Amino acid sequence: MRSKRAWTLQSFILCFLFNTALLLVFFFMARQALSELYSWLDPLLTAGAAELPKDLHQSLTNLEQSITQIHRFLAPVVFGLGGGITLFLWFFVQLAGRRHLDRIRREDDTASGVSPEVAGEGVGVSEAEPGHVQPSPQGAIQMLSILQRQGRLVDFLHEDLHIYDDSQIGAAVRSIHQGCKDALHEYLKVEPIFEEKEGIEVEVDTGFDSGAIRLTGNLTTDAPPFRGIVRHRGWRVTHVELPHSTMQQREDWILAPAEVEVV
């Protein structure tokens, strides 16, 4: 991945510098050619205008006006078009370079005995973490399905509450709260991290778990122990006992089946 990013930056700088040099040369050559052509036309239209046929004089006048317009818009047209060409060229250069880097990496992995599946997107054996596997979402989906079944939690979260007043929302929340609470008590054992109630002063000793306790407020020192007020007791799950799941790994998990009343 790092080599691809380096190649992306390097290829852009090379394309930019190369095209800039070409555009500058082309711009100054085109401007010089227009100036020479204008210098050739100007005497004909001033001193020798009376000797020229009317049609030729009109054609040369139109040509002079065109040269003036081209000279005026030469810089934005050349450099604008050049910028687009630079991006187009850079895209193909980096695409070809990335394919070349991937081919070299695959050859090195094959030579070292590492399969492409293990190597992945630029990750070798030294960078791969053993045992690092994407956890299955089945348990989370199962718990969410239970909360939906017993408390209609998903229905509530997807409801547009702006169309209801506070009294209507309060009446609906009671049943949702009770159903979700029953589901948690049935399948999970949840305990507070602090036994003390909120608003009580406590002491956080040395070696505390920073994942379980988050310190806020006026931290004047980095060395524990700390004394502070419990603003939230925190929660930890000490036991999980979900029912045996019949769900299979899939992309479109069914939280709750749709209900159709046949008439």
N, C-alpha and C positions, 0 to 999 in steps of 0.2 A: 504493500500500500504506500509506504514511504517513497519507494522508487518511482511509482506512478505519479505521485504528487510532484516529485522533483522533475520528472520528465515533462509534465504538464507546464510547469513554470519555465523550464529551460526552453521548451519548444516555442512557447509564446514570445519569450524575449528574442530568440533567434529570428522568428518570423517578423516580429515588429521591427527589429534593427535592419534586416535585409530589405523588407518592403519600403521602409522609410528612406533608405539610401536610394533605392530605385525610383521612388516617387519624387525625391528632390531633384535627381538628375533629369527625369522626364519633365518636371515642372519648369525648371530653368531653361531647358532646351526648347520646350513649347513656347515659353514666353519670349525667348530670343527670336524664334522663328516668326512669331506674330509681330514682334517689333520690326523685324527686317521687312516683312511683307507690308506693314503699315508705312514704313519709310519709303518703300517703292511706289505705293499707291498715292501718297500725299502730293508729290510734285505733279503727277498726272492730273489730279483733280483740282489743282490750284493754278499752276502756270500754264499747263497744256489743256485745260478744260475746253477752251474755245475751239481747239483743233480736233477734238474727238467727236465722233458721231453721237447723236443723242442717245441711242440705245446702249452703246458701249459706255457712255458716261453714266447712265443710270445703273448699269450692271456693276460698274466699278464703285459707285456710291453705295450700293447695297452691300457689296463685298466689304467696303470699309466699315460700314455700320456693324456687319456681322463680326468682323475682327475685333471691333471695340467691345461688343457684347461678350465675345468669347474671352477676351482679355480680362473683363471685369469678373466673370464667374469661373475663371480658370482654377483658382486656388481651391474654392470649396468643392468644385466638381472632382478635381483630381484627388484631393486628399480624402474626401468623403467616399469616393469609389475605391480608393486605395485602402481605406480602413475596412470596408466590407471584404475586399479581396484578401486582406491580411487575416481576418477572422476565418474566412473560408479555408484558406491555406493552412492556418494553424489547426483547424479541426481535423483535417485529413492527416497532417503530420503527426499529431498526438495520437490519433487513432491507429495509424500504422506503427508508431513507436510502442504503444501499449500492447498491441498484438505481438510485436517482436519480443518485448519483455516477458509476456506470458509464455511464449514459446520457449524462451531461454529458461524460465523458472520451471516449466514442466520437464524440460530435459534434465535440469539439475536434480529435480525431485526424483525422477526416474532413475538417474544414475546413483543417487544416494539411497534408493530403496523406499522412498516415501510415496505413497499413492496420492493421486490428485485429490481424492476425497479428504485425506488428512491435511494435505497442503493447503487446500481452500484458496481463498482470495489473498494470496501473498503471505500466508501463515505457515511457517515451517514447524519442524518438530520442537525446536527450542522455544518458539513462541506459544505453542499450543499448551493449554492448561489441562493436565490429566484430570479426567472426571468432570470436566466442565460441560454439562449437557443442559440443553434448554429444558426447564422443568415443564411437566405436563400441566395444562390448565384444567385438567378434569376435576380436581378437588374444588377449585374455586368456582367452576361452573356448576358443580353439584350443590355447593352451599348457596350460591345465588338462586338456583332453582328451588331450593327449600324455602328461602326467604320469599320468593315469589309465590310459592304454593300456599304458605301459611300466613303471609302478611301482605301479599300483592305489592311487594316493594317496587318491582320494575314498572308496574302500572302507575304507581304513585310518582315515581321519578320522571316518567315520560308525560305526565299530565300537565297541561297548561294551567297553572294556579292563578294566573292573572284574571281569569273570568269568574273566580269565586271570591266571596268575602271571607274575612277571618273566621267567622263563626262556622261556616261550612267546612273550611279547611280543618279547623280544630276538631270537629265531629268526625271527619274522615281519618285524621291522624290517630285517634284513639284506637281504632280497630287495627290499623297498620302497625302501630307501636306494640300492641299486645301480641299480635301474630308473630312479628319478628323477634320479640323478646322470648316467646315460648320456643321458637326455633333455636335461638342461641342457647337457651338453658338445656334443651334436649340433646343437642349434638356437640356443644362446645362447653368447656369449663373456663370461664374468664374471671380473672382476679385482678384487683387493682395493684399497681406497682408500689404505691405508698398506702399504708393502712390509715395514716392520718388524713383527716378531712381537709378539703380545700380551705385556705386561709390560715392554716396552722404553720408555725415556724418549725423547720426541720434542719438537720445537719447532713450534708452529703460528704461521706468519708472518702479517704484515699482509696483508689482502685475501683471507683464506681463504674458501672457500665454506661458508657456514653451513648449506646444505642437505646438504653432503657430510660435514661434521665437526660433531658436537655436543659442546659443552664441558660438563663436569660437574665436581663437586667444589668446591673452595675457590677461587672466583673473587674474588680480592682487588682486582683492577683490571679496568677495561673496555678497556684499551688493549693490543693485541697488541704484540709476540709473547708467546705463552703457552708454558710448559713443563709437560708432564704425562706420564702413563703411558698407553700404549695399552691400553685395556680391551677394545676390539673393533676389528678391522681395517677393518670396513665392506666393502661390496661395491658395485660399479658394473657395469652392463651396457654393454659397449663395442661389441657387434655382435649383431644379431638376424637370423636367417635361417630363418624359418618356411616350411614348404612352402606351395605355393599352396592356398588354402582354397576348398573347394566349399560351405562353409556359407553359408546365407542368413540375413538379419536376421529374427529371430523372437523370440517371447516365451518359448518353452520349448526352450532349447538342449539338444541331445542330447550329453552328454559321453561316454557309452558306451552302446551299444545293449543292451537286455536280451537274455539268452541263454536259449533254450528248447530243450531236448534232446527231440527227437521219439522216442517209444518205440513 
